[in-house]
Amino acid sequence: MSYCEDCGCKVYSGKCTNCNEELFILEQYDELAGTEFELPYPDEDSEFMKKVRQQENQLKNQ
């Protein structure tokens, strides 16, 4: 088990659950797709998706 160097939270699949919270939330959207709990995907221009793209870029640059 590894921990984030920035905040100390657990790191799963190379992502901190705290610093990359939006990525974990987006994974929940994908996991719920096709079930009775499916949620509409966030709008691409939303602040949420902007944060997702920013976090994805940060992970690529690490």
C-alpha positions as CSV (number, residue, x, y, z in Angstrom):
1,M,0.0,0.0,0.0
2,S,1.4,3.4,-0.9
3,Y,0.5,6.8,0.3
4,C,0.3,10.2,-1.4
5,E,3.4,12.3,-0.9
6,D,1.3,15.5,-0.8
7,C,-1.5,14.7,1.6
8,G,-0.8,11.2,3.0
9,C,-4.0,9.5,1.7
10,K,-4.0,6.0,0.2
11,V,-3.0,5.7,-3.5
12,Y,-4.9,3.3,-5.7
13,S,-3.9,2.5,-9.2
14,G,-1.4,5.4,-9.1
15,K,-4.0,8.0,-8.0
16,C,-4.5,9.6,-4.6
17,T,-8.1,9.3,-3.5
18,N,-8.0,12.9,-2.1
19,C,-5.9,14.8,-4.6
20,N,-7.6,13.1,-7.6
21,E,-11.1,12.9,-6.2
22,E,-12.8,13.9,-9.4
23,L,-11.1,10.9,-11.2
24,F,-12.5,8.5,-8.6
25,I,-16.0,10.1,-8.9
26,L,-15.8,9.7,-12.7
27,E,-14.9,6.1,-12.3
28,Q,-18.1,5.6,-10.3
29,Y,-20.1,7.0,-13.3
30,D,-18.5,4.4,-15.5
31,E,-19.1,1.6,-13.0
32,L,-22.8,2.5,-12.6
33,A,-23.3,2.6,-16.4
34,G,-25.9,0.1,-17.5
35,T,-27.3,-0.4,-14.0
36,E,-30.4,0.9,-12.4
37,F,-28.2,3.5,-10.6
38,E,-26.7,5.0,-13.9
39,L,-26.1,8.7,-13.7
40,P,-26.0,11.1,-16.7
41,Y,-22.4,11.9,-17.6
42,P,-21.2,15.4,-16.6
43,D,-21.1,18.0,-19.4
44,E,-17.7,18.3,-21.0
45,D,-17.6,22.1,-20.4
46,S,-18.4,21.7,-16.7
47,E,-15.9,22.7,-13.9
48,F,-16.0,19.0,-12.9
49,M,-14.7,17.8,-16.2
50,K,-12.1,20.6,-16.4
51,K,-10.8,19.3,-13.1
52,V,-10.8,15.7,-14.4
53,R,-8.7,16.7,-17.5
54,Q,-6.3,18.7,-15.3
55,Q,-5.8,15.7,-13.0
56,E,-5.3,13.3,-15.9
57,N,-2.7,15.6,-17.3
58,Q,-0.9,15.9,-13.9
59,L,-0.8,12.1,-13.7
60,K,0.7,11.8,-17.2
61,N,3.4,14.3,-16.3
62,Q,4.5,12.5,-13.1
